[in-house]
């Protein structure tokens, strides 16, 4: 095993089995980490109280304090130390409890060195992402956006969007945001505005698809009194309403061609001419456009002006669908429960451990908006203080079709359509494999009681390949028997 050139971590190992401590120490030190090992929970508590550890491997049962008690201690002090609980193969209940209390992951005995290495890398990457997310959120949030208007999630894809927002916010250039309906395009636009020098000026959004085409020009540029039937008074229009601030042109792909030419002229000159007016009016406004359409394809079909596309797409931002960043589902669900529980359920509400698989396996064709509405519906109809899979039974039809594969052809068509509408390369092959492979492996592991040898045999792959897939796909292992 070669020593990595990446930054070393300080790691604590707490286990009363000398052989376990030895194997872990050898594996982690070989990768360049600084390792300290102790043989009981009280000595581990003393070491952790001094701080400075990036990662701790804690045995779930050992003399003195248990691994779960140490985990609670760390979370109570808001420690940044990531925790991996070490458990025997037969401790599913304890492993689930560990994850619920905030452990990074758990390590099942007997384990391979590859699993140890993968968990250390996961801890390093997770902490790096968390640091960047905190820093970027501070920068993005300095405009004072309300909590419900902030972007929520910590996936690598969302982190990249945070980075772009941080870079583009201070520069007065047009931004084109693309993504499926319900992914949060307006939230990204609001985050750019909130982080910009224009944060104290208006943010104005106009949806080109929601306004009749014959009224859209007046909506954007304003009109003079008497300009058309019903124009009993003059209106400034959205460009002038957003003066000094930001104008979001939502669903720009639905704007009629004739109006696209006038919009292009306004962007080039910085001036608008109200309907029925003659004199141009100068406007200082930052333009952000958003669409669910593939504008390159719209240009090819003659439905969108190529010169306008180039003018709008100075900085492109693509928001992946929720099914492409499933690790955000848990964060978003908890966010929406916290946001709506008091209003819709009159008190604190939690989610059962068994609910997460149900939510994470759903395809979410409506993306974040669908998840938000699903949480609201469950809160209204739930009979208890903990949301169970039964409270999301209305999602069961799609989830069952996904798990059976009975709707697979429709899923493939949907993925292809999504890829055709995305401005970036889509890697459909990998995405479809993940959607089939994850439920397949999880089902086989559940039916074999976590026996990886038997599961690998049923799948027709070797055990090392199965272990690698378990880590790559972040599959929680069902375990057997009793803890030692």
C-alpha positions as CSV (number, residue, x, y, z in Angstrom):
1,X,0.0,0.0,0.0
2,X,1.5,3.3,-1.0
3,X,1.4,6.5,1.1
4,X,-1.0,9.1,-0.1
5,X,0.2,12.7,-0.8
6,X,-3.2,14.1,0.4
7,X,-3.4,15.8,3.8
8,X,-3.0,13.5,6.7
9,X,-5.7,13.2,9.4
10,X,-5.4,12.7,13.1
11,X,-7.3,9.5,13.9
12,X,-8.3,7.8,17.2
13,X,-9.0,4.1,17.5
14,X,-10.8,2.8,20.5
15,X,-11.3,-1.0,20.8
16,X,-10.5,-3.6,23.5
17,X,-9.3,-6.1,20.9
18,X,-5.5,-5.7,20.3
19,X,-5.8,-7.3,16.9
20,X,-8.4,-4.9,15.7
21,X,-6.3,-1.9,16.9
22,X,-3.2,-3.3,15.2
23,X,-4.9,-3.9,11.8
24,X,-6.5,-0.4,11.8
25,X,-3.3,1.3,12.9
26,X,-1.2,-0.4,10.3
27,X,-3.7,0.4,7.5
28,X,-4.2,4.0,8.4
29,X,-0.5,4.8,9.2
30,X,0.4,3.3,5.8
31,X,-1.7,6.0,4.2
32,X,0.1,8.7,6.1
33,X,-2.4,9.4,8.9
34,X,-1.4,10.1,12.5
35,X,-3.0,7.4,14.6
36,X,-3.5,7.0,18.4
37,X,-5.2,3.8,19.8
38,X,-6.7,3.1,23.2
39,X,-8.3,0.0,24.7
40,X,-11.4,1.3,26.6
41,X,-14.1,3.9,26.4
42,X,-13.0,6.0,29.3
43,X,-9.5,6.5,27.9
44,X,-11.1,7.3,24.5
45,X,-13.3,10.0,26.2
46,X,-10.3,11.6,27.8
47,X,-8.5,11.7,24.4
48,X,-11.5,13.1,22.6
49,X,-12.1,15.8,25.1
50,X,-8.7,17.3,24.3
51,X,-9.9,17.7,20.7
52,X,-7.8,17.7,17.6
53,X,-9.0,14.4,16.1
54,X,-10.5,14.4,12.5
55,X,-11.8,10.9,12.7
56,X,-12.5,8.3,15.4
57,X,-13.1,4.5,15.0
58,X,-15.1,3.6,18.1
59,X,-16.0,0.0,19.2
60,X,-19.7,-0.2,20.0
61,X,-19.0,-2.4,23.1
62,X,-15.9,-2.1,25.2
63,X,-14.9,-1.5,28.8
64,X,-15.9,1.9,30.1
65,X,-18.0,4.0,27.9
66,X,-19.5,2.5,24.8
67,X,-19.0,3.8,21.3
68,X,-22.5,5.2,21.2
69,X,-22.0,7.1,24.5
70,X,-18.8,8.6,23.1
71,X,-20.7,9.5,19.9
72,X,-23.3,11.3,22.0
73,X,-20.6,13.1,23.9
74,X,-19.0,14.4,20.7
75,X,-22.3,15.6,19.2
76,X,-23.3,17.3,22.5
77,X,-20.1,19.4,22.2
78,X,-20.6,20.1,18.5
79,X,-17.3,18.4,17.7
80,X,-16.3,18.2,14.1
81,X,-14.7,14.7,14.7
82,X,-16.2,12.2,12.3
83,X,-17.1,8.9,13.9
84,X,-17.1,5.4,12.5
85,X,-18.7,2.8,14.8
86,X,-17.0,-0.6,14.9
87,X,-19.5,-3.4,15.3
88,X,-19.8,-7.2,14.8
89,X,-21.7,-8.4,11.8
90,X,-24.8,-9.1,14.0
91,X,-25.5,-5.6,15.3
92,X,-28.0,-4.1,12.8
93,X,-30.0,-2.4,15.5
94,X,-26.9,-0.7,17.0
95,X,-25.6,0.2,13.6
96,X,-28.9,1.9,12.7
97,X,-28.9,3.7,16.1
98,X,-25.3,4.9,15.4
99,X,-26.3,6.4,12.1
100,X,-29.4,8.0,13.6
101,X,-27.2,9.6,16.3
102,X,-24.9,11.1,13.6
103,X,-22.1,8.6,12.9
104,X,-20.4,9.0,9.6
105,X,-20.7,5.2,9.0
106,X,-20.1,1.9,10.6
107,X,-17.5,-0.8,10.1
108,X,-18.6,-4.4,10.3
109,X,-16.2,-7.1,11.6
110,X,-14.5,-8.8,9.9
111,X,-13.6,-6.0,7.6
112,X,-11.1,-5.5,4.7
113,X,-8.4,-2.9,4.5
114,X,-10.1,-1.5,1.4
115,X,-13.2,-0.7,3.6
116,X,-11.0,1.0,6.1
117,X,-9.3,3.1,3.4
118,X,-12.7,4.0,1.8
119,X,-14.1,5.1,5.2
120,X,-11.0,7.3,5.9
121,X,-11.4,8.8,2.4
122,X,-15.1,9.4,3.0
123,X,-14.4,11.2,6.3
124,X,-11.8,13.4,4.6
125,X,-14.0,14.3,1.7
126,X,-17.1,14.8,3.9
127,X,-15.2,17.2,6.2
128,X,-13.7,19.1,3.2
129,X,-17.2,19.5,1.7
130,X,-18.7,20.6,5.0
131,X,-16.0,23.3,5.4
132,X,-16.5,24.6,1.8
133,X,-20.3,24.5,2.2
134,X,-20.1,26.5,5.5
135,X,-17.8,29.1,3.9
136,X,-19.8,29.4,0.7
137,X,-23.1,29.6,2.5
138,X,-21.7,32.4,4.6
139,X,-20.8,34.3,1.5
140,X,-24.0,33.5,-0.3
141,X,-26.2,34.3,2.7
142,X,-24.7,37.7,3.5
143,X,-27.6,39.3,1.6
144,X,-29.9,38.2,4.3
145,X,-32.1,35.7,2.5
146,X,-34.8,34.1,4.6
147,X,-34.0,30.5,5.7
148,X,-36.8,29.1,3.5
149,X,-35.2,30.9,0.5
150,X,-31.7,29.4,1.0
151,X,-30.3,26.5,-1.0
152,X,-30.3,23.3,1.0
153,X,-28.0,20.3,0.4
154,X,-24.4,19.1,0.6
155,X,-23.9,16.9,-2.5
156,X,-20.8,17.5,-4.6
157,X,-23.1,18.8,-7.4
158,X,-24.7,21.4,-5.2
159,X,-21.3,22.4,-3.8
160,X,-20.1,23.1,-7.3
161,X,-23.1,25.4,-7.8
162,X,-22.3,27.2,-4.5
163,X,-18.8,27.8,-5.9
164,X,-20.1,29.3,-9.1
165,X,-22.5,31.5,-7.2
166,X,-19.7,32.8,-5.1
167,X,-17.6,33.6,-8.1
168,X,-20.3,35.1,-10.3
169,X,-22.2,37.1,-7.7
170,X,-19.7,40.0,-7.6
171,X,-19.5,40.3,-11.4
172,X,-22.2,42.0,-13.3
173,X,-22.6,39.4,-16.1
174,X,-25.6,37.5,-17.3
175,X,-26.2,34.0,-16.0
176,X,-28.3,31.3,-17.6
177,X,-29.7,28.7,-15.2
178,X,-30.9,25.4,-16.6
179,X,-32.5,22.4,-15.0
180,X,-35.8,20.4,-14.8
181,X,-38.9,22.0,-13.3
182,X,-38.8,22.0,-9.6
183,X,-35.0,21.8,-9.2
184,X,-34.7,25.3,-7.6
185,X,-33.6,27.6,-10.4
186,X,-35.2,30.6,-8.8
187,X,-33.5,29.9,-5.5
188,X,-30.1,29.9,-7.3
189,X,-31.0,33.2,-8.9
190,X,-32.0,34.7,-5.5
191,X,-28.7,33.4,-4.0
192,X,-26.7,35.2,-6.7
193,X,-28.7,38.4,-6.0
194,X,-28.3,38.0,-2.2
195,X,-24.5,37.6,-2.5
196,X,-24.1,40.5,-5.0
197,X,-23.5,44.2,-4.4
198,X,-27.1,44.6,-5.6
199,X,-28.5,42.7,-2.6
200,X,-30.2,45.8,-1.1
201,X,-32.0,46.6,-4.4
202,X,-35.1,44.8,-5.8
203,X,-35.1,41.2,-7.0
204,X,-37.8,40.9,-9.6
205,X,-38.9,37.7,-11.3
206,X,-41.1,37.3,-14.4
207,X,-42.2,34.0,-15.8
208,X,-42.4,34.1,-19.6
209,X,-44.5,31.0,-19.8
210,X,-47.1,32.2,-17.3
211,X,-48.0,35.5,-19.1
212,X,-49.9,35.7,-22.4
213,X,-47.6,36.5,-25.3
214,X,-49.5,39.6,-26.3
215,X,-49.0,41.0,-22.8
216,X,-45.4,40.0,-22.2
217,X,-43.8,43.0,-23.9
218,X,-45.8,45.4,-21.7
219,X,-45.0,43.3,-18.6
220,X,-41.3,43.6,-19.3
221,X,-40.9,47.1,-20.8
222,X,-43.9,48.8,-19.4
223,X,-46.5,50.9,-21.4
224,X,-47.8,54.4,-21.7
225,X,-51.3,55.4,-20.9
226,X,-53.6,54.6,-23.8
227,X,-51.0,52.4,-25.5
228,X,-53.7,49.7,-26.0
229,X,-57.2,49.0,-25.0
230,X,-57.4,48.8,-21.2
231,X,-54.2,50.8,-20.6
232,X,-55.9,53.3,-18.4
233,X,-52.6,54.3,-16.7
234,X,-48.9,54.0,-17.4
235,X,-46.9,51.1,-16.0
236,X,-43.1,51.1,-15.6
237,X,-42.6,47.4,-16.4
238,X,-40.4,44.8,-14.8
239,X,-37.1,46.1,-16.1
240,X,-37.6,49.5,-14.4
241,X,-39.0,47.9,-11.3
242,X,-35.7,46.0,-11.0
243,X,-33.6,49.1,-11.5
244,X,-30.3,48.8,-9.5
245,X,-31.1,45.1,-8.7
246,X,-31.7,41.8,-10.5
247,X,-34.3,40.7,-13.1
248,X,-34.9,37.0,-13.4
249,X,-36.3,36.0,-16.8
250,X,-37.8,32.7,-15.9
251,X,-38.7,30.1,-18.6
252,X,-36.9,32.3,-21.2
253,X,-37.2,29.4,-23.6
254,X,-41.0,30.1,-23.9
255,X,-40.6,33.7,-25.0
256,X,-41.9,34.4,-28.5
257,X,-39.3,35.1,-31.3
258,X,-40.6,38.6,-32.0
259,X,-40.1,39.6,-28.4
260,X,-36.7,37.9,-28.2
261,X,-35.4,40.5,-30.8
262,X,-36.6,43.4,-28.6
263,X,-35.1,41.8,-25.5
264,X,-31.8,41.4,-27.3
265,X,-31.9,45.1,-28.2
266,X,-32.6,46.1,-24.6
267,X,-29.7,44.0,-23.3
268,X,-27.3,45.4,-25.9
269,X,-28.3,49.0,-25.3
270,X,-29.2,49.0,-21.6
271,X,-32.4,50.8,-22.6
272,X,-36.1,49.9,-22.9
273,X,-38.9,51.5,-24.9
274,X,-42.3,51.3,-23.2
275,X,-45.2,50.1,-25.4
276,X,-46.7,53.2,-26.9
277,X,-43.7,55.2,-26.1
278,X,-41.0,56.8,-28.3
279,X,-38.2,57.7,-25.9
280,X,-35.9,55.0,-24.6
281,X,-35.4,54.7,-20.9
282,X,-32.0,53.7,-19.5
283,X,-32.1,50.8,-17.0
284,X,-29.3,49.5,-14.8
285,X,-30.3,45.9,-14.1
286,X,-28.5,42.5,-13.7
287,X,-30.0,39.8,-15.9
288,X,-30.4,36.2,-14.9
289,X,-32.4,33.8,-17.2
290,X,-33.7,30.4,-16.4
291,X,-35.3,27.6,-18.4
292,X,-36.0,23.9,-18.4
293,X,-35.6,23.7,-22.2
294,X,-32.5,22.8,-24.2
295,X,-31.9,26.2,-25.8
296,X,-29.3,24.8,-28.2
297,X,-32.0,22.5,-29.6
298,X,-34.4,25.4,-29.6
299,X,-31.9,27.4,-31.7
300,X,-31.6,24.5,-34.1
301,X,-35.3,24.3,-34.5
302,X,-35.6,28.0,-35.2
303,X,-37.5,28.8,-32.0
304,X,-34.8,30.7,-30.1
305,X,-32.4,33.4,-31.4
306,X,-28.8,32.2,-31.3
307,X,-27.4,35.7,-30.7
308,X,-29.7,36.1,-27.6
309,X,-28.5,32.7,-26.3
310,X,-24.9,33.9,-26.5
311,X,-25.9,37.1,-24.8
312,X,-27.6,35.3,-21.9
313,X,-25.2,32.4,-21.4
314,X,-22.1,34.2,-20.3
315,X,-22.0,32.0,-17.2
316,X,-24.1,28.8,-17.4
317,X,-25.3,27.0,-14.3
318,X,-27.0,23.6,-14.6
319,X,-28.9,22.2,-11.6
320,X,-29.0,18.4,-11.7
321,X,-32.3,16.6,-11.0
322,X,-32.9,15.4,-7.5
323,X,-32.5,11.7,-8.6
324,X,-28.9,12.6,-9.6
325,X,-28.0,13.9,-6.2
326,X,-29.9,11.5,-3.9
327,X,-27.7,12.3,-0.8
328,X,-29.5,15.7,-0.7
329,X,-32.9,14.0,-0.2
330,X,-32.3,13.4,3.5
331,X,-31.1,16.9,4.1
332,X,-34.0,18.4,2.2
333,X,-36.6,16.2,3.9
334,X,-35.4,17.2,7.3
335,X,-35.3,20.8,6.3
336,X,-38.9,20.7,5.1
337,X,-40.1,18.9,8.2
338,X,-38.5,21.5,10.4
339,X,-40.0,24.3,8.3
340,X,-43.6,23.0,8.2
341,X,-44.0,20.9,11.3
342,X,-45.3,23.7,13.6
343,X,-47.7,25.0,11.0
344,X,-49.1,21.7,9.7
345,X,-48.5,19.2,12.5
346,X,-48.5,21.5,15.6
347,X,-45.3,20.3,17.1
348,X,-42.1,18.4,16.6
349,X,-42.2,15.6,14.1
350,X,-39.5,13.0,13.2
351,X,-38.9,10.5,10.4
352,X,-38.6,6.8,11.1
353,X,-35.4,5.0,10.0
354,X,-37.4,2.8,7.7
355,X,-38.8,5.9,5.9
356,X,-35.4,6.9,4.4
357,X,-35.2,4.0,2.0
358,X,-38.7,4.8,0.8
359,X,-37.9,8.4,0.1
360,X,-34.4,7.8,-1.4
361,X,-35.7,5.1,-3.8
362,X,-38.5,7.3,-5.2
363,X,-37.6,8.8,-8.7
364,X,-38.9,12.3,-7.7
365,X,-39.9,13.4,-11.3
366,X,-41.0,16.7,-9.8
367,X,-37.6,17.2,-8.0
368,X,-37.3,19.3,-4.9
369,X,-40.8,20.8,-5.3
370,X,-42.3,17.3,-5.3
371,X,-40.4,16.4,-2.2
372,X,-41.5,19.6,-0.4
373,X,-45.1,18.9,-1.3
374,X,-44.8,15.2,-0.2
375,X,-43.5,16.3,3.2
376,X,-46.3,18.8,3.6
377,X,-48.9,16.2,2.6
378,X,-47.5,13.6,5.1
379,X,-47.4,16.2,7.9
380,X,-51.1,17.0,7.3
381,X,-52.3,13.4,7.2
382,X,-50.0,11.7,9.6
383,X,-51.6,10.3,12.8
384,X,-48.4,10.2,14.9
385,X,-45.3,12.2,15.7
386,X,-43.0,10.0,13.5
387,X,-43.5,9.8,9.8
388,X,-43.4,6.2,8.7
389,X,-43.4,4.7,5.1
390,X,-47.2,4.4,5.4
391,X,-47.4,8.2,5.6
392,X,-45.8,8.3,2.2
393,X,-47.9,5.5,0.7
394,X,-48.9,7.9,-2.1
395,X,-45.4,7.5,-3.4
396,X,-45.6,3.7,-3.4
397,X,-46.8,3.3,-7.0
398,X,-43.8,4.9,-8.6
399,X,-41.4,3.3,-6.1
400,X,-42.8,-0.2,-6.6
401,X,-42.6,0.2,-10.4
402,X,-39.0,1.3,-10.0
403,X,-38.1,-1.7,-7.7
404,X,-39.9,-4.2,-9.9
405,X,-38.4,-2.8,-13.1
406,X,-41.8,-3.0,-14.7
407,X,-41.6,0.6,-15.8
408,X,-38.0,0.4,-16.8
409,X,-38.6,1.3,-20.5
410,X,-40.4,4.5,-19.4
411,X,-37.6,5.3,-17.1
412,X,-35.1,4.9,-19.9
413,X,-37.1,7.2,-22.1
414,X,-37.3,9.8,-19.3
415,X,-33.5,9.7,-18.8
416,X,-32.9,10.1,-22.5
417,X,-35.3,13.1,-22.7
418,X,-33.6,14.7,-19.7
419,X,-30.2,14.2,-21.3
420,X,-31.3,15.7,-24.5
421,X,-32.5,18.8,-22.7
422,X,-29.3,19.2,-20.6
423,X,-26.6,21.6,-21.7
424,X,-23.8,19.3,-20.4
425,X,-22.8,15.7,-21.2
426,X,-25.3,13.4,-19.5
427,X,-23.6,10.0,-18.8
428,X,-27.0,8.1,-19.1
429,X,-25.3,4.7,-18.9
430,X,-23.9,5.3,-15.5
431,X,-27.1,6.8,-14.1
432,X,-29.3,4.0,-15.3
433,X,-26.9,1.4,-14.0
434,X,-26.9,3.0,-10.5
435,X,-30.7,3.1,-10.5
436,X,-30.9,-0.6,-11.2
437,X,-27.8,-1.7,-9.3
438,X,-28.5,-0.1,-5.9
439,X,-31.9,-1.6,-5.2
440,X,-30.7,-5.0,-6.7
441,X,-27.7,-5.2,-4.3
442,X,-29.7,-4.0,-1.3
443,X,-32.5,-6.5,-2.0
444,X,-30.1,-9.4,-2.3
445,X,-28.2,-8.4,0.8
446,X,-31.5,-8.1,2.7
447,X,-32.7,-11.5,1.6
448,X,-29.3,-13.2,2.5
449,X,-29.3,-11.5,5.9
450,X,-26.1,-9.5,5.1
451,X,-24.1,-12.6,4.1
452,X,-21.8,-11.2,1.5
453,X,-20.4,-14.5,0.3
454,X,-23.9,-15.8,-0.5
455,X,-25.0,-12.5,-1.9
456,X,-22.0,-12.4,-4.2
457,X,-22.7,-15.9,-5.4
458,X,-26.3,-15.1,-6.2
459,X,-25.3,-12.0,-8.1
460,X,-22.6,-13.9,-10.0
461,X,-19.8,-11.5,-8.9
462,X,-16.8,-12.0,-6.6
463,X,-16.9,-10.8,-3.0
464,X,-14.4,-8.0,-3.5
465,X,-16.4,-6.6,-6.3
466,X,-19.5,-6.7,-4.1
467,X,-17.7,-4.9,-1.2
468,X,-16.5,-2.2,-3.6
469,X,-20.1,-1.7,-4.9
470,X,-21.4,-1.5,-1.3
471,X,-19.0,1.4,-0.6
472,X,-19.4,3.1,-3.9
473,X,-23.2,3.0,-3.7
474,X,-23.3,3.8,0.0
475,X,-25.4,0.8,0.9
476,X,-26.2,0.1,4.5
477,X,-25.5,-3.5,5.3
478,X,-28.1,-5.7,7.0
479,X,-26.4,-7.7,9.7
480,X,-27.0,-11.0,11.5
481,X,-27.0,-12.6,15.0
482,X,-26.0,-10.9,18.2
483,X,-23.2,-8.5,19.1
484,X,-20.3,-10.0,21.0
